[in-house]
Amino acid sequence: MRIDSIELHNYRQYKNDVLIKLNDDSDKNFNIIQGVNGSGKTNLMNAVNWCLYGKEEHLEKYSGERQPIINDSIYNNMKNEDVQFAKVKITLIGDNNKRVIFERELSVYMKNGVKYDEKNSNLHGFFELNRDMVPLEYPNIMLNRILPYGVKNFFFFDGEKLDEFFTKENTYKVRDAIFDVSQLSILDKSIEHLEKIISEFRSQISYNVNPRIDEIKIGIEQVEKGREYSKAELNNAQKELEKTRVDLENIDTELRNSNEIVIKQLQKLRDDLEKEIKTLKLVQQEKMEQIKNNVIIFGPEIYSLDAIYKTLSEIDNKIQKGEIPPKIRDTFIKELLESGRCICGEDISKDNEYRRMISNLLNKVVLSQISGELTELKFILNDIENNTGKFIKNQNITRQELLDTNRRINEKEKQLNEISIQLKQYGDIDVGKLEINRNELKATEEKLIGTISICQEHIKNANSRIEKFQRELEKELSKDKRNADINNKLKLTNQVIKLFYKVHDNLINDIRKNVEQKTKNYFFYIIWKKGVYIDVKIDEDYNISVINIEGSQCLGSLSAGERQVLALSFLAALRDVSGFDAPVLIDTPLGRISKEPKDSIAELLPVFLKNVQVTMLVTDEEYTPSVRNKLLKKVGTEYELFFNEESAQTTVIPYGKS
């Protein structure tokens, strides 16, 4: 499925009718739309999202000051009885060359000097049948077949925000992304339905038959209520965290775009510091993980060091005394005693002085049986001792590196605090208010991250307690024949739920491994530092890590460009696994990448995305002459966006025609 055209009518800065025709030729599958920051690239992404899903997820304005969707000039110059509307229309073409059209509009009318904005908008759709466009009765069903909302973020995304996948508190985003492409919602609904049936079965158990059964039922009900509350709280906290981060980004954008040079400089310095802190926190996380893993691996040896030293001392003592290795093997002495004749010719077949001398010699070489093992053990223990010494040395180095990282984080956080104080005390009242709001939002963000962690732990503990209660309930019910039927139903339903959970977990695990492998393949295909990295992993807790040639995790030390490549690889893997044939729309795909890697990525992208239509919304700093030269053979259409500040209007013209 490919985008044939995007049509806008009075949508934000796109005044009157604007048509953007995209190339859908598979040989030239790249479309380029270039514009400076603020020219309308992000709002073009918003237009596509709003048309299809009714949401603008990339608004640049502070959420408390949202503008109407209808173009400002049109909106502000309305007269009495006027009716105006904003509309976005997207035409798609499938592999059968049949068109599917989706459109959405929102109107406003003015009466007695008051504007009445339409609050809700509906999606309308049409499909081609015998060259006619036929209305879709249920356009959302058709859209869901093409690109469900749950997976659309792997096809339409903001390149500057891809780093969010790699922070510790955002591992749930990786988990949710893998869950979304798994399309396991039907299985989850089945589990949810079966859990309700179990609750109904439990309600049929007679009270006052067995006091313990009554206690267990009440216990399960209480834990289930607590779990549902935690699930609701978790869901709300995650949504609130998303909103809080959008609001933070919008305040930062407003400060970046301030007319005051000092404010711009302070915000630029803060942006740089926050990026550095984010990188340092990844390093901090890796060092802590490294220390923990080393303790797990070398812990037993560390605790055994005293015993190892004592054993080595005993072995060395025996060696110095000449007992190891023995001068005479015990097997040789035993053979002499069995033969009854010494090598000197004396008869030792009977108990005489010579036989007793040889027998005494046998008692002195008792270590001969294990002398080989003791010698080998000495080498093993020496090796453990040496490795443990290296571990202690390396662990001390890692600890020092962690302390240095913590110190650098603290220093930069102090600098952030100083910037905040300067902004709050700045003469402009609006700037001070924005900074106060920002501090409140940062505190809210930190609190929500803690709430999410606590809720997840509560849900995990609740599931464990419910499972324990259910086992005990089955045991108690088996003692009473009157509850035999209900007990059998409970057992069967629980078995089915366990089976569904097992299928669910196995499928999710298989998909996680598949995404991991594809991410790894894409990453090593694109990355320009060949031989530096050896692996990419997504563990069972959905932490993404990159392993270097030394075997260490190095996500925190990746450059911004390398992390961008990792994120693009991850999204490409999710897109492949999802199985949906949909176009890709990327805002600012190369913004974080420096010149040489940018050229390398530009050269590889057409191979990397050879079977999909790609539309890139880029700045002139991204779409440099060298990048354009690398992509040109695969580019079907090129446009430039020009924003006129006087009319607050964006025009779209062919590239290079200005």
FENTA-V270607 format. One record per backbone hydrogen bond with DSSP energy under -1.0 kcal/mol. CO is the residue of the C=O (numbers start at 1). NH is the residue of the N-H. If there is no record, write none. Layout:
co->(CO | CO)
nh->(NH | NH)
This chain:
co->(2 | 4 | 5 | 6 | 7 | 8 | 9 | 10 | 11 | 13 | 13 | 14 | 16 | 18 | 20 | 29 | 30 | 31 | 32 | 33 | 34 | 36 | 40 | 41 | 42 | 43 | 44 | 45 | 46 | 47 | 48 | 49 | 50 | 62 | 69 | 71 | 72 | 73 | 79 | 82 | 84 | 86 | 87 | 88 | 89 | 90 | 91 | 91 | 92 | 93 | 94 | 98 | 99 | 100 | 101 | 102 | 103 | 104 | 106 | 107 | 108 | 109 | 110 | 111 | 114 | 116 | 124 | 125 | 126 | 127 | 129 | 132 | 134 | 138 | 139 | 140 | 141 | 142 | 143 | 148 | 151 | 152 | 152 | 155 | 157 | 158 | 161 | 162 | 163 | 167 | 168 | 170 | 171 | 172 | 173 | 174 | 175 | 176 | 177 | 178 | 184 | 185 | 186 | 187 | 188 | 189 | 190 | 191 | 192 | 193 | 194 | 195 | 196 | 197 | 198 | 199 | 201 | 202 | 210 | 211 | 212 | 213 | 214 | 215 | 216 | 217 | 218 | 219 | 220 | 221 | 222 | 223 | 224 | 225 | 226 | 227 | 228 | 229 | 230 | 231 | 232 | 233 | 234 | 235 | 236 | 237 | 238 | 239 | 240 | 241 | 242 | 243 | 244 | 245 | 246 | 247 | 248 | 249 | 250 | 251 | 252 | 253 | 255 | 260 | 261 | 262 | 263 | 264 | 265 | 266 | 267 | 268 | 269 | 270 | 271 | 272 | 273 | 274 | 275 | 276 | 277 | 278 | 279 | 280 | 281 | 282 | 283 | 284 | 285 | 286 | 287 | 288 | 289 | 290 | 291 | 292 | 293 | 294 | 295 | 298 | 299 | 300 | 302 | 304 | 305 | 306 | 307 | 308 | 309 | 310 | 311 | 312 | 313 | 314 | 315 | 316 | 317 | 318 | 318 | 319 | 329 | 330 | 331 | 332 | 333 | 334 | 335 | 336 | 340 | 342 | 346 | 350 | 352 | 353 | 354 | 355 | 356 | 357 | 358 | 359 | 365 | 370 | 371 | 372 | 373 | 374 | 375 | 376 | 377 | 378 | 379 | 380 | 381 | 382 | 383 | 384 | 385 | 386 | 387 | 388 | 389 | 390 | 391 | 392 | 393 | 394 | 395 | 396 | 397 | 398 | 399 | 400 | 401 | 402 | 403 | 404 | 405 | 406 | 407 | 408 | 409 | 410 | 411 | 412 | 413 | 414 | 415 | 416 | 417 | 418 | 419 | 420 | 421 | 428 | 429 | 430 | 431 | 432 | 433 | 434 | 435 | 436 | 437 | 438 | 439 | 440 | 441 | 442 | 443 | 444 | 445 | 446 | 447 | 448 | 449 | 450 | 451 | 452 | 453 | 454 | 455 | 456 | 457 | 458 | 459 | 460 | 461 | 462 | 463 | 464 | 465 | 466 | 467 | 468 | 469 | 470 | 471 | 472 | 473 | 474 | 476 | 477 | 480 | 481 | 483 | 484 | 485 | 486 | 487 | 488 | 489 | 490 | 491 | 492 | 493 | 494 | 495 | 496 | 497 | 498 | 499 | 500 | 501 | 502 | 503 | 504 | 505 | 506 | 507 | 508 | 509 | 510 | 511 | 512 | 513 | 514 | 515 | 516 | 517 | 518 | 519 | 520 | 521 | 522 | 523 | 528 | 529 | 532 | 535 | 537 | 539 | 543 | 545 | 546 | 547 | 547 | 548 | 552 | 555 | 559 | 560 | 561 | 562 | 563 | 564 | 565 | 566 | 567 | 568 | 569 | 570 | 571 | 572 | 573 | 574 | 580 | 584 | 585 | 586 | 587 | 590 | 594 | 595 | 596 | 597 | 598 | 599 | 600 | 601 | 604 | 605 | 613 | 614 | 615 | 616 | 617 | 618 | 619 | 622 | 624 | 625 | 626 | 627 | 628 | 631 | 632 | 634 | 637 | 638 | 639 | 640 | 642 | 644 | 644 | 649 | 651 | 653 | 654)
nh->(93 | 22 | 91 | 20 | 89 | 18 | 87 | 71 | 14 | 15 | 650 | 11 | 10 | 8 | 6 | 614 | 636 | 616 | 639 | 618 | 641 | 39 | 44 | 45 | 46 | 47 | 48 | 49 | 50 | 51 | 52 | 53 | 54 | 65 | 12 | 75 | 76 | 77 | 82 | 110 | 108 | 106 | 9 | 104 | 7 | 102 | 4 | 5 | 100 | 2 | 97 | 94 | 128 | 92 | 126 | 90 | 124 | 88 | 86 | 118 | 84 | 116 | 81 | 114 | 111 | 109 | 103 | 136 | 101 | 134 | 132 | 129 | 127 | 142 | 143 | 144 | 145 | 146 | 147 | 151 | 154 | 155 | 156 | 585 | 587 | 161 | 164 | 165 | 166 | 170 | 171 | 173 | 175 | 176 | 177 | 178 | 179 | 180 | 181 | 182 | 188 | 189 | 190 | 191 | 192 | 193 | 194 | 195 | 196 | 197 | 198 | 199 | 200 | 201 | 202 | 203 | 204 | 205 | 214 | 215 | 216 | 217 | 218 | 219 | 220 | 221 | 222 | 223 | 224 | 225 | 226 | 227 | 228 | 229 | 230 | 231 | 232 | 233 | 234 | 235 | 236 | 237 | 238 | 239 | 240 | 241 | 242 | 243 | 244 | 245 | 246 | 247 | 248 | 249 | 250 | 251 | 252 | 253 | 254 | 255 | 256 | 257 | 258 | 264 | 265 | 266 | 267 | 268 | 269 | 270 | 271 | 272 | 273 | 274 | 275 | 276 | 277 | 278 | 279 | 280 | 281 | 282 | 283 | 284 | 285 | 286 | 287 | 288 | 289 | 290 | 291 | 292 | 293 | 294 | 295 | 296 | 297 | 298 | 299 | 302 | 303 | 304 | 305 | 308 | 309 | 310 | 311 | 312 | 313 | 314 | 315 | 316 | 317 | 318 | 319 | 320 | 321 | 323 | 324 | 322 | 333 | 334 | 335 | 336 | 337 | 338 | 339 | 340 | 348 | 345 | 342 | 352 | 356 | 357 | 358 | 359 | 360 | 361 | 362 | 363 | 368 | 374 | 375 | 376 | 377 | 378 | 379 | 380 | 381 | 382 | 383 | 384 | 385 | 386 | 387 | 388 | 389 | 390 | 391 | 392 | 393 | 394 | 395 | 396 | 397 | 398 | 399 | 400 | 401 | 402 | 403 | 404 | 405 | 406 | 407 | 408 | 409 | 410 | 411 | 412 | 413 | 414 | 415 | 416 | 417 | 418 | 419 | 420 | 421 | 422 | 423 | 424 | 425 | 432 | 433 | 434 | 435 | 436 | 437 | 438 | 439 | 440 | 441 | 442 | 443 | 444 | 445 | 446 | 447 | 448 | 449 | 450 | 451 | 452 | 453 | 454 | 455 | 456 | 457 | 458 | 459 | 460 | 461 | 462 | 463 | 464 | 465 | 466 | 467 | 468 | 469 | 470 | 471 | 472 | 473 | 474 | 475 | 476 | 477 | 478 | 479 | 480 | 483 | 484 | 487 | 488 | 489 | 490 | 491 | 492 | 493 | 494 | 495 | 496 | 497 | 498 | 499 | 500 | 501 | 502 | 503 | 504 | 505 | 506 | 507 | 508 | 509 | 510 | 511 | 512 | 513 | 514 | 515 | 516 | 517 | 518 | 519 | 520 | 521 | 522 | 523 | 524 | 525 | 526 | 527 | 530 | 532 | 549 | 547 | 545 | 542 | 539 | 537 | 554 | 534 | 535 | 551 | 548 | 558 | 563 | 564 | 565 | 566 | 567 | 568 | 569 | 570 | 571 | 572 | 573 | 574 | 575 | 576 | 577 | 578 | 582 | 615 | 157 | 617 | 159 | 593 | 598 | 599 | 600 | 601 | 602 | 603 | 604 | 605 | 608 | 609 | 584 | 31 | 586 | 33 | 588 | 35 | 623 | 624 | 628 | 629 | 630 | 631 | 632 | 634 | 635 | 30 | 32 | 655 | 34 | 653 | 651 | 648 | 649 | 644 | 642 | 640 | 657)
